[in-house]
Amino acid sequence: MNFKIEVQNNVLLVHVLAERLDTHSAPELKGIFTFEQKKGLNKMLLNLEKTKFCDSSGLSAILVGNRLCKDTNGIFGITNIQPMVQKMIEIAQLSSVLNIYSTMDDALKGFE
């Protein structure tokens, strides 16, 4: 299993347990976002604390979560981004599109 899911104060917390968010794990993440959004959750936080690598498939999955939340007037955020993943987000020029938080606590405050 690549992800741990929990709900806290109506916020879906998705913890990536894999070191790589790539073509092998991204489809599962997209599925999680879609399934949970259909259940009515439109506040999602992705914890990338353990993720050291992210390719275009991983970025695509992140953008799916972001779009699903925005389409339903919700909020999507990412926290605990590792340096190499941060670099990919910057190269793809997604820093201005995504809500990025340094810690889980900061993110949850932003979701209130």
VMD Tcl script that draws the C-alpha trace (Angstrom):
set ca {
  {0.00 0.00 0.00}
  {1.43 3.34 -1.07}
  {-0.92 5.63 0.85}
  {-2.44 6.09 4.29}
  {-5.78 7.91 4.36}
  {-7.54 9.58 7.26}
  {-10.15 12.27 7.74}
  {-9.62 14.97 10.35}
  {-12.14 17.84 10.77}
  {-13.62 17.17 7.31}
  {-10.16 17.29 5.72}
  {-8.92 14.27 3.81}
  {-5.31 13.62 4.79}
  {-3.41 11.50 2.29}
  {0.02 10.40 3.48}
  {2.24 9.11 0.70}
  {4.16 6.16 2.14}
  {6.23 5.51 -0.98}
  {9.53 7.21 -1.73}
  {8.46 7.67 -5.35}
  {5.32 9.27 -6.70}
  {5.52 8.04 -10.28}
  {3.77 5.98 -12.96}
  {3.35 3.09 -10.53}
  {1.68 4.98 -7.69}
  {0.10 8.03 -9.38}
  {-2.98 6.18 -10.76}
  {-3.82 4.95 -7.25}
  {-3.51 8.50 -5.90}
  {-5.80 9.85 -8.63}
  {-8.31 7.15 -7.73}
  {-8.20 8.11 -4.06}
  {-8.81 11.78 -4.85}
  {-11.69 10.98 -7.21}
  {-13.34 8.46 -4.88}
  {-13.16 10.70 -1.83}
  {-14.36 13.77 -3.73}
  {-17.40 11.81 -4.92}
  {-18.12 11.04 -1.26}
  {-18.31 14.79 -0.65}
  {-14.83 15.61 0.64}
  {-13.49 18.74 -1.04}
  {-10.72 19.63 1.41}
  {-7.64 17.51 0.79}
  {-4.11 17.63 2.12}
  {-1.31 15.58 0.61}
  {1.60 14.79 2.93}
  {4.78 14.21 0.93}
  {7.09 13.77 3.91}
  {8.40 10.37 2.75}
  {8.40 11.11 -0.98}
  {11.84 11.81 -2.39}
  {11.00 11.63 -6.09}
  {8.08 12.77 -8.23}
  {7.79 12.53 -12.00}
  {5.24 14.01 -14.42}
  {2.72 11.27 -13.55}
  {2.96 12.22 -9.89}
  {2.53 15.90 -10.71}
  {-0.48 15.00 -12.83}
  {-2.06 13.16 -9.88}
  {-1.44 16.17 -7.64}
  {-3.10 18.44 -10.20}
  {-6.13 16.11 -10.36}
  {-6.61 16.51 -6.61}
  {-6.19 20.26 -6.90}
  {-8.75 20.50 -9.73}
  {-11.32 18.27 -7.99}
  {-11.19 20.46 -4.90}
  {-11.31 23.76 -6.79}
  {-14.24 22.55 -8.93}
  {-16.28 22.07 -5.75}
  {-15.14 25.26 -3.98}
  {-12.83 23.29 -1.73}
  {-9.15 23.53 -0.98}
  {-6.20 21.31 -1.83}
  {-2.79 21.54 -0.23}
  {0.57 19.85 -0.09}
  {2.81 19.66 2.94}
  {6.25 18.41 3.97}
  {7.69 18.59 0.46}
  {11.16 17.12 0.08}
  {13.80 19.11 -1.87}
  {13.76 17.05 -5.08}
  {9.97 17.12 -5.25}
  {9.99 20.87 -4.59}
  {12.41 21.25 -7.48}
  {10.04 19.38 -9.82}
  {7.13 21.58 -8.73}
  {9.22 24.68 -9.43}
  {10.43 23.40 -12.81}
  {6.81 22.71 -13.79}
  {5.93 26.23 -12.57}
  {3.25 24.90 -10.24}
  {4.35 26.81 -7.12}
  {1.82 29.56 -7.84}
  {-0.97 27.08 -8.62}
  {-0.70 24.83 -5.57}
  {-1.23 25.61 -1.89}
  {2.05 24.58 -0.30}
  {2.53 24.38 3.46}
  {5.74 23.66 5.33}
  {4.10 21.58 8.09}
  {0.92 19.63 8.68}
  {-0.10 22.02 11.46}
  {0.31 25.06 9.19}
  {-1.75 23.36 6.53}
  {-4.58 22.42 8.85}
  {-4.75 26.02 10.09}
  {-5.06 27.13 6.48}
  {-7.99 24.77 6.00}
  {-10.11 26.31 8.80}
}
mol new
graphics top color blue
foreach p $ca { graphics top sphere $p radius 0.5 }
foreach p [lrange $ca 0 end-1] q [lrange $ca 1 end] { graphics top cylinder $p $q radius 0.2 }
display resetview
